[in-house]
């Protein structure tokens, strides 16, 4: 088993009913497996504007790796909210 320090922490933020969430999670799993990277995927349902701001949720789904959004342009965005 991998050293816990080597496991990449991935957070998938999503809105309930988002059709894009399941395929996004599968893609993340497939890429991690292909690259042989151990990951821990945390699923977080975002239901309020306050949560959206706190979690830096730009839209459903949002994927964050080690706390950073995978979308480079999201680094500077402040357009947090439910979609």
C-alpha positions in Angstrom: 0.0 0.0 0.0 1.1 3.6 -0.7 2.5 5.9 1.9 -0.4 8.3 2.9 1.9 11.2 2.2 2.1 10.1 -1.5 -1.7 9.9 -2.0 -2.9 12.9 -4.0 -5.9 14.5 -2.5 -8.6 15.3 -5.1 -11.9 17.1 -4.2 -14.8 17.1 -6.6 -17.3 19.9 -5.8 -20.7 19.5 -7.4 -24.3 20.6 -7.4 -27.0 17.9 -6.8 -28.2 16.5 -10.1 -25.3 17.7 -12.2 -25.0 15.3 -15.1 -21.4 16.1 -15.6 -20.2 14.9 -12.2 -20.2 11.1 -12.8 -18.2 11.2 -16.0 -15.8 13.7 -14.5 -15.1 11.5 -11.5 -14.6 8.5 -13.9 -12.1 10.6 -16.0 -10.2 11.6 -12.8 -10.0 7.9 -11.7 -8.9 6.8 -15.2 -6.2 9.4 -15.5 -4.9 8.6 -12.0 -4.9 4.9 -12.8 -3.2 5.4 -16.2 -0.5 7.5 -14.5 -0.3 5.1 -11.6 -0.9 7.9 -9.1 -2.7 6.9 -5.9 -5.6 9.3 -5.2 -8.2 10.0 -2.6 -11.3 11.5 -4.1 -13.5 13.5 -1.8 -17.0 14.3 -3.1 -18.5 17.5 -1.8 -22.0 18.6 -2.6 -22.3 22.4 -2.7 -25.8 23.6 -1.8 -25.4 27.2 -0.7 -23.8 30.4 -1.9 -21.8 30.6 1.3 -20.4 27.1 0.7 -19.6 28.1 -2.9 -17.6 31.1 -1.7 -15.8 29.1 1.0 -14.9 26.2 -1.3 -14.1 28.4 -4.3 -16.8 26.7 -6.3 -17.0 28.1 -9.9 -19.5 25.6 -11.3 -20.5 22.0 -11.3 -18.4 20.0 -11.3 -15.2 21.6 -10.0 -12.1 19.5 -9.6 -9.4 20.6 -7.1 -6.1 18.8 -6.7 -4.3 19.4 -3.4 -6.7 22.4 -2.9 -6.1 24.0 -6.3 -8.6 24.2 -9.1 -7.5 22.2 -12.2 -8.6 25.1 -14.4 -5.7 27.6 -14.6 -8.0 30.6 -15.2 -9.9 29.7 -12.0 -6.9 30.7 -9.9 -7.8 34.3 -10.2 -11.6 34.1 -10.5 -13.9 35.3 -7.9 -17.2 34.3 -9.7 -18.1 31.7 -7.1 -21.6 30.4 -7.0 -24.1 27.7 -7.8 -24.8 26.7 -11.3 
